[in-house]
Amino acid sequence: MTIPGGRLQFFALEAADYLERLGLIVGRHSSPDGDELVRLTRALRGAALMAGPAAFAHAAASLEQFAKAYRDGGVRWDSDRAKIAADATEEFKRLVRRAATWDDEDTHAAEQLSESLNEALLLAGVAATEPKAPRESASGLAPSIRAFVAREAALVAGTLEHAAQAIDRLQVTDAFESVLRRLQPLRGVGSLPNLVPLPELLDAVELVISDLRDGRPSPPGASRGLRAAGAALSRLAQDVRDRGRPDPTAPEPAEVGGTLLAIFGREDDVVPIESLFGAGDQAPVVTRGAPRSTGEQSGDRTIELVSVADRLRQASDQLGAAGSSAAQDLQLFALLHQVRALDRAGSPSHPLSELFAAIRDAVAEERARADHVAFAGLLRRSADTIAVAAQAHATAQLPAELEPIAGRLRALGAEAKPPVVAAGLDLALDDSEIVPIESLLFSSPAPSVTAPPEWNAFERSFSTLHRLQHEPVAIETLLAEPPGARPIADTAPESDVVAIETLLYRGRRALERASTVRAALVEQLNQHHRLDHLDPLLLELMDLVPLALAD
């Protein structure tokens, strides 16, 4: 199985850390602590199983067995054993540095290292067991690895819920640190087969938590975003445990990318500080501070530009090879955070500032999500342009060369909408057809005994409507009558007019209505557990109490 280059880099960083600490332990003049030695060798083997070459994992298992034999008393620690452990540690460091370009020679060297450690155990009288590769299931993962991934993902989901509760209580304390610590065992999980979009979701969670831990203010709905990520992780953990692979089409994983983009991806709530002051205030800022120093280097940008080109090229490849829409959304979210960090670290005069802004807007406004194929192509074109300029040391012309790409990124997803015009109609306006609005009103009718002295078209329309409701007549009859000939007062049945006070609940009638409302409250309580359904009835009951006491 080919391991992605990014995961190998993570493995190299993690394994190098373990080996540095291991080198300090075995290099001491005194005997090392057996439990600590076993813990570090086990961590090294676990990192290799998750994201490293198989031969390296087998050699790490032999080193772990050597450490266990010493801890359990099977091997006495002397100068010879210390030299064996120190030499093995140095060889492991050399192999870790070769992880990105691992070949058959490195595999052979790892196998020889494993054999030498097993031989040292045999010379010490300890039977060495050949480490076996884990038996894979039909899904491509061994049952033990499936259980490990499912358990750790479920634990991460639990810590995300605690972090969301801390945000709601405004008491974050060490909640973010707990999430980052819980993520450590799952680093490198992307090298395992058939786990999309679990690795992408873990990366997105780490980016969000890192930003919140660094003191950035939580956007509105931050706790809801963490809970959405936790629900998606719980669903993925359940699928890995039961089926051996996640289901990216499940509702929780399919929606979490869009939720994180909507909450943490947009910055619409950021407004200029000038908009918070009154319009008539000529000098709202009393003391103007100095701009933040970006620490920008004025020297050669070649290394920086090459790094940015590699990141954009990697993002393009990941979007093209994503196995699901959920993975694409999470990869866009990770790219947005990284580009935003690069943009903050630069300055307005940075040669890539316009490109960063165009990429950021395309992702935040979901235009890249709608057309990820074209977006991935523009990323690769940007990477190639930056790489060529960096190699030629021609950064001065880079903004002009990237301007067309930035323009296409801004126009991504925008479709020209032609005006809707009915075929065969001439929409040209003839000014001669414009008449004053006063001419549309009827002139005042002759005074009438029962009608107001003046009736305009607005008043007459209500009179006509009332007559049509109470005494149907032919439309020709209505048109033949002069305006105001039969006002509404002629047809209104005065016998139906009652005092409005008689329609109100009062005294005994209010008590009877209160008894009815009370019965409705009891019925609602039996049917619903939430009190918000009872608000209308409670308000009416409180209004009836003073009416019942009025008499």
LUMFI-463449 format. One record per residue (C-alpha): residue in three letters; x, y, z. Coordinates in steps of 0.1 Angstrom, whole numbers, padded with zeros to 4 digits, always signed. Each point is the difference from the previous one (the first is absolute). Last residue first. Layout:
REM LUMFI-463449
ALAXYZ/...
//
This chain:
REM LUMFI-463449
ASP-0670+0426+0394/ALA+0035+0007-0012/LEU+0015-0031+0017/ALA-0007-0022-0030/LEU+0015+0025-0023/PRO+0031+0002+0022/VAL+0005-0038-0002/LEU-0009-0004-0037/ASP+0032+0017-0013/MET+0022-0025+0020/LEU-0019-0029-0015/GLU+0005+0014-0035/LEU+0038+0003+0005/LEU+0001-0036+0014/LEU-0019-0013-0030/PRO+0022+0017-0026/ASP+0032-0011+0018/LEU-0009-0037+0004/HIS+0019-0013-0030/ASP+0032+0015+0013/LEU-0002-0022+0031/ARG+0015-0031-0017/HIS-0012-0035+0011/HIS-0030-0001-0022/GLN-0032-0021-0001/ASN-0009-0002+0037/LEU+0009+0036+0007/GLN-0021+0011-0030/GLU-0031-0017+0014/VAL+0005+0016+0034/LEU+0004+0034-0016/ALA-0032-0005-0020/ALA-0019-0008+0032/ARG+0013+0032+0015/VAL-0010+0020-0031/THR-0036-0013+0004/SER-0001+0009+0037/ALA+0014+0035-0008/ARG-0029+0004-0026/GLU-0025-0007+0027/LEU+0016+0024+0024/ALA+0001+0027-0027/ARG-0038-0006-0006/ARG-0006+0004+0037/GLY+0016+0034+0002/ARG+0011+0013-0034/TYR+0010-0015-0034/LEU-0003+0026-0027/LEU-0025-0001-0029/THR-0027+0020+0019/GLU+0025+0029+0004/ILE+0000+0004-0038/ALA-0035+0013+0000/VAL-0022-0017-0027/VAL-0008+0010-0036/ASP-0020-0028-0017/SER-0033+0020-0001/GLU+0018+0028-0019/PRO+0002-0020-0032/ALA+0023+0021-0022/THR-0016+0004-0034/ASP-0008+0038-0001/ALA+0031+0009+0020/ILE+0023-0015-0026/PRO-0008+0027-0025/ARG-0025-0004-0028/ALA+0004+0027-0027/GLY+0036+0006+0011/PRO+0014+0000-0035/PRO-0027+0000-0026/GLU-0018-0032-0008/ALA+0004-0017-0034/LEU+0031-0019+0010/LEU-0017-0016+0029/THR-0030-0010-0020/GLU+0023-0015-0027/ILE+0017-0021+0026/ALA-0033-0017+0008/VAL-0011+0000+0036/PRO+0008-0021+0031/GLU-0014+0016+0032/HIS+0022-0005+0031/GLN+0035-0009-0013/LEU-0002+0020-0032/ARG-0013+0030+0019/HIS+0030-0001+0023/LEU+0024-0003-0029/THR-0016+0030-0018/SER+0002+0022+0031/PHE+0036-0010+0006/SER+0009+0009-0036/ARG-0018+0033+0003/GLU+0024+0011+0028/PHE+0031-0006-0022/ALA-0016+0016-0031/ASN-0009+0032+0018/TRP-0032+0009+0019/GLU-0007+0035+0011/PRO-0030+0014+0019/PRO-0003-0031+0023/ALA-0031-0021-0007/THR-0035+0000+0016/VAL-0012+0034-0012/SER+0020+0000-0032/PRO+0022+0027-0014/ALA+0008-0005-0038/PRO+0029-0021-0007/SER+0037+0010+0002/SER+0020-0008-0032/PHE+0013-0035-0004/LEU+0037-0006+0005/LEU+0023-0012-0029/SER+0005+0036-0012/GLU+0018+0008+0033/ILE+0027-0026-0009/PRO+0013+0022-0028/VAL+0001-0018-0034/ILE+0030-0017-0018/GLU-0011-0014-0034/SER+0019+0027-0019/ASP+0032-0011+0016/ASP+0000-0032-0020/LEU+0020-0027+0017/ALA+0019-0025-0021/LEU-0009-0035+0010/ASP-0009-0012-0035/LEU-0013-0035+0004/GLY+0009-0028-0026/ALA+0016-0024+0025/ALA-0005+0009+0036/VAL+0032+0014+0016/VAL+0018-0015+0030/PRO+0033+0018+0003/PRO+0030-0022-0006/LYS+0015-0017+0031/ALA+0038-0003-0002/GLU+0011-0028+0022/ALA+0024+0005+0030/GLY+0013-0033+0012/LEU+0036+0011-0001/ALA+0003+0037-0009/ARG+0022+0007+0030/LEU+0022-0030-0008/ARG+0002+0010-0037/GLY+0012+0035+0011/ALA+0026-0015+0023/ILE+0013-0021-0029/PRO+0002+0031-0022/GLU+0018+0020+0028/LEU+0026-0028+0007/GLU+0024+0011-0028/ALA-0003+0037+0011/PRO+0006-0008+0036/LEU+0030-0022-0009/GLN+0019+0026-0021/ALA+0021+0012+0030/THR+0005-0036+0013/ALA+0024-0009-0029/HIS+0025-0022+0019/ALA-0001-0024-0030/GLN-0007-0030+0022/ALA-0026+0020+0020/ALA-0017+0013-0031/VAL-0004-0035-0014/ALA-0013-0014+0033/ILE-0025+0028+0004/THR-0014-0005-0036/ASP-0002-0038+0006/ALA-0018+0004+0033/SER-0025+0025-0015/ARG-0008-0024-0028/ARG-0005-0028+0025/LEU-0023+0021+0021/LEU-0019+0010-0032/GLY-0005-0036-0009/ALA-0013-0009+0035/PHE-0025+0029-0002/ALA-0013-0012-0034/VAL-0006-0035+0015/HIS-0014+0013+0032/ASP-0029+0018-0016/ALA-0026+0005+0027/ARG+0024-0003+0029/ALA+0023+0026-0016/ARG-0029+0024-0002/GLU-0008-0007+0037/GLU+0004+0037+0010/ALA+0028-0009+0025/VAL+0018-0021-0026/ALA+0000+0025-0029/ASP+0006+0029+0024/ARG+0031-0017+0015/ILE+0014-0009-0034/ALA-0005+0035-0013/ALA+0016+0016+0031/PHE+0030-0024-0002/LEU+0005+0009-0036/GLU-0001+0037+0007/SER+0025-0003+0029/LEU+0024-0022-0020/PRO+0026+0027-0008/HIS-0001+0014+0035/SER-0006+0037-0001/PRO-0032-0002+0022/SER+0021-0018+0026/GLY+0006-0036+0009/ALA-0006-0021+0032/ARG-0038+0006-0002/ASP-0001-0013-0036/LEU+0020-0031+0008/ALA-0024-0008+0029/ARG-0030+0006-0023/VAL+0015-0023-0026/GLN+0004-0027+0026/HIS-0035+0004+0014/LEU-0016+0000-0034/LEU+0020-0031-0011/ALA-0012-0019+0030/PHE-0037+0009-0008/LEU+0005-0009-0036/GLN+0013-0034+0011/LEU-0030-0004+0023/ASP-0025+0008-0028/GLN+0018-0024-0024/ALA+0000-0028+0025/ALA-0038+0004+0005/SER-0005+0000-0038/SER+0016-0034-0001/GLY+0031-0019-0011/ALA+0023+0030-0004/ALA+0026-0006-0027/GLY-0005+0033-0019/LEU-0004+0020+0032/GLN+0031-0016+0014/ASP+0021+0007-0031/SER-0010+0037-0001/ALA+0007+0003+0037/GLN+0035-0015-0005/ARG+0007+0024-0028/LEU-0011+0029+0022/ARG+0023-0012+0028/ASP+0030-0006-0023/ALA-0004+0035-0015/VAL-0002+0015+0035/SER+0033-0018+0010/VAL+0017+0011-0032/LEU-0011+0036+0006/GLU+0014+0000+0036/ILE+0033-0015-0011/THR+0005+0024-0028/ARG-0010+0031+0019/ASP+0036+0015+0000/GLY+0004+0029+0024/SER-0025+0026+0013/GLN-0012-0023+0028/GLU-0035+0007+0014/GLY-0001+0001+0038/THR-0037+0009-0003/SER+0002+0029+0024/ARG-0035+0011+0010/PRO-0009+0035-0010/ALA+0008+0028+0025/GLY-0028+0014+0021/ARG-0023+0030-0007/THR-0011+0018+0032/VAL-0033+0018+0001/VAL-0017-0020-0028/PRO-0034+0015-0007/ALA+0014+0032-0016/GLN-0027+0016-0022/ASP-0030-0014+0019/GLY-0031+0009-0020/ALA-0006-0036-0012/GLY+0001-0014+0035/PHE+0025-0027+0008/LEU-0002-0038-0005/SER+0005+0002-0038/GLU+0035+0014+0005/ILE+0011-0033+0016/PRO-0003-0017-0033/VAL-0023-0031+0002/VAL+0007-0037+0007/ASP-0032-0019+0002/ASP+0003-0011-0037/GLU+0032-0020+0008/ARG-0010-0033-0015/GLY+0018-0033+0004/PHE-0006-0008+0037/ILE-0038-0002+0000/ALA-0011-0006-0036/LEU+0031-0019-0009/LEU-0003-0022+0031/THR-0037-0007-0008/GLY+0008-0008-0037/GLY+0026-0025+0010/VAL-0022-0016+0027/GLU-0029-0007-0024/ALA+0011-0032-0017/PRO+0016-0014+0031/GLU-0032+0004+0021/PRO-0025-0011-0027/ALA+0017-0032-0011/THR+0015+0002-0035/PRO+0036-0003+0013/ASP-0007-0035+0014/PRO+0031-0009+0019/ARG+0019-0033-0004/GLY+0003-0033+0020/ARG-0038-0006+0000/ASP-0009+0000+0037/ARG+0030+0017+0017/VAL+0008+0023-0029/ASP-0037+0009-0004/GLN-0003+0008+0037/ALA+0031+0021+0000/LEU-0013+0019-0031/ARG-0033+0008+0018/SER+0018+0011+0031/LEU+0024+0022-0020/ALA-0029+0016-0018/ALA-0018+0007+0032/GLY+0032+0015+0015/ALA+0005+0022-0031/ALA-0036+0013+0003/ARG+0005+0006+0037/LEU+0031+0021-0007/GLY-0020+0020-0026/ARG-0028+0006+0025/SER+0025+0012+0026/ALA+0014+0025-0025/GLY-0035+0013-0008/PRO+0010+0037+0000/PRO+0038+0002-0006/SER+0023-0008+0029/PRO+0026+0027+0005/ARG+0036-0010-0009/GLY+0020-0008+0031/ASP+0025-0025-0013/ARG-0022-0028+0014/LEU-0029+0009-0024/ASP+0023+0000-0030/SER+0016-0034+0010/ILE-0035-0014+0006/VAL-0012+0009-0035/LEU+0031-0013-0017/GLU+0000-0033+0020/VAL-0036-0006-0008/ALA+0006+0005-0037/ASP+0029-0024+0000/LEU-0021-0026+0019/LEU-0028+0005-0026/GLU+0024-0006-0029/PRO+0013-0032+0016/LEU-0035-0013+0005/PRO-0013+0007-0035/VAL+0011-0025-0013/LEU+0011-0030+0020/ASN+0003-0026-0028/PRO+0036-0010+0004/LEU+0023+0012+0028/SER+0025+0027-0008/GLY-0025+0027+0012/VAL+0003-0012+0036/GLY+0033+0018+0002/ARG-0009+0017+0033/LEU-0027-0019+0017/PRO+0018-0004+0034/GLN+0006+0038+0001/LEU-0036+0012-0004/ARG-0007-0005+0037/ARG+0028+0024+0010/LEU-0015+0026-0024/VAL-0035-0004+0015/SER+0013+0003+0035/GLU+0020+0031-0008/PHE-0032+0016-0013/ALA-0019-0007+0033/ASP+0029+0014+0021/THR-0019+0030+0014/VAL-0029+0007-0025/GLN-0023+0015+0025/LEU-0024+0022-0021/ARG-0028-0024+0011/ASP-0011-0006-0036/ILE+0037-0003-0010/ALA+0006-0026+0028/GLN-0030-0020-0012/ALA+0015-0001-0035/ALA+0033-0011+0014/HIS-0016-0028+0020/GLU-0019-0012-0032/LEU+0033+0001-0019/THR+0016-0022+0027/GLY-0027-0026-0006/ALA+0005+0000-0037/VAL+0037-0005+0005/LEU-0008-0030+0022/ALA-0022-0015-0028/ALA+0028+0005-0025/GLU+0024-0018+0024/ARG-0023-0030+0004/ALA-0009-0004-0036/VAL+0037+0003-0011/PHE+0011-0026+0025/ALA-0028-0024-0007/ARG+0007+0001-0037/ILE+0037-0005+0006/SER-0007-0031+0021/PRO-0024-0014-0025/ALA+0027+0004-0028/LEU-0009+0024-0027/GLY-0005-0006-0038/SER-0039-0003+0002/ALA+0001-0038-0004/SER+0021-0002+0031/GLU+0038+0003+0002/ARG+0022-0021+0023/PRO+0026+0022+0016/ALA+0035-0006-0013/LYS+0019-0025+0022/PRO+0029+0008+0022/GLU+0025-0029+0002/THR+0002-0012+0036/ALA+0033+0002+0016/ALA+0007-0026+0027/VAL+0021+0016+0028/GLY+0033-0016+0010/ALA+0021+0031-0004/LEU+0015-0012-0032/LEU-0035-0005-0013/LEU-0010+0036+0009/ALA+0031+0013-0018/GLU-0010-0020-0031/ASN-0035+0015+0001/LEU+0015+0035+0000/SER+0024-0009-0029/GLU-0029-0015-0020/SER-0022+0031+0004/LEU+0029+0022-0011/GLN+0006-0022-0031/GLU-0037+0003-0009/ALA+0002+0038+0003/ALA+0031+0001-0022/HIS-0018-0022-0027/THR-0030+0024+0001/ASP+0024+0029-0004/GLU+0016-0016-0030/ASP-0034-0007-0015/ASP-0010+0037+0000/TRP-0012+0027+0025/THR+0003+0036-0014/ALA-0022+0018+0026/ALA+0010-0024+0028/ARG+0038+0003-0006/ARG+0005+0023+0030/VAL-0020-0026+0021/LEU+0025-0027-0012/ARG+0029+0020+0013/LYS-0017+0005+0033/PHE-0007-0037+0003/GLU+0037-0007-0007/GLU+0009+0024+0029/THR-0024-0018+0023/ALA+0013-0034-0009/ASP+0036+0011+0007/ALA-0011+0014+0034/ALA-0019-0032+0009/ILE+0028-0023-0010/LYS+0025+0022+0018/ALA-0020-0001+0032/ARG-0003-0037-0002/ASP+0038-0004-0003/SER+0006+0025+0028/ASP-0023-0017+0024/TRP-0038-0003+0005/ARG-0009-0035+0009/VAL-0026-0016-0023/GLY-0028-0023+0012/GLY-0008+0023+0030/ASP-0036+0010-0011/ARG+0012+0036-0009/TYR+0029-0013-0020/ALA-0021-0025-0019/LYS-0026+0026-0006/ALA+0026+0024-0015/PHE+0012-0027-0024/GLN-0036-0008-0010/GLU-0005+0037-0008/LEU+0031+0000-0021/SER-0013-0030-0019/ALA-0034+0017-0005/ALA+0019+0031-0014/ALA+0017-0022-0025/HIS-0034-0014-0012/ALA-0014+0036-0002/PHE+0029+0011-0021/ALA-0006-0029-0024/ALA-0037+0011-0003/PRO+0008+0035-0010/GLY-0015+0027+0023/ALA-0034+0015+0005/MET-0020-0019+0026/LEU+0022-0030+0006/ALA+0031+0022+0001/ALA-0016+0024+0026/GLY-0010-0030+0021/ARG+0035-0015-0001/LEU+0016+0033+0012/ALA-0026+0003+0027/ARG+0008-0036+0012/THR+0037+0009+0000/LEU-0007+0031+0021/ARG-0022-0018+0025/VAL+0024-0030+0003/LEU+0030+0023+0009/GLU-0021+0020+0025/ASP-0011-0032+0017/GLY+0036-0014+0001/ASP+0016+0032+0015/PRO+0034+0002-0014/SER+0032-0014+0015/SER+0026+0026+0008/HIS+0026+0014-0024/ARG-0027+0016-0020/GLY-0001-0003-0038/VAL-0030-0025+0000/ILE-0023+0027+0015/LEU+0012+0030-0021/GLY-0003-0021-0032/LEU-0036-0010+0009/ARG-0010+0036+0004/GLU+0014+0008-0034/LEU-0015-0031-0014/TYR-0035+0009+0012/ASP+0002+0035-0016/ALA+0014-0014-0032/ALA-0029-0025-0002/GLU-0026+0028+0002/LEU+0017+0022-0026/ALA+0006-0029-0024/PHE-0035-0013+0004/PHE-0015+0035-0008/GLN+0023+0002-0031/LEU-0011-0035-0010/ARG-0036+0011+0003/GLY+0006+0029-0024/GLY+0018-0023-0025/PRO-0030-0023-0003/ILE+0009-0037+0008/THR-0001-0024-0030/MET-0013-0034+0010/
//
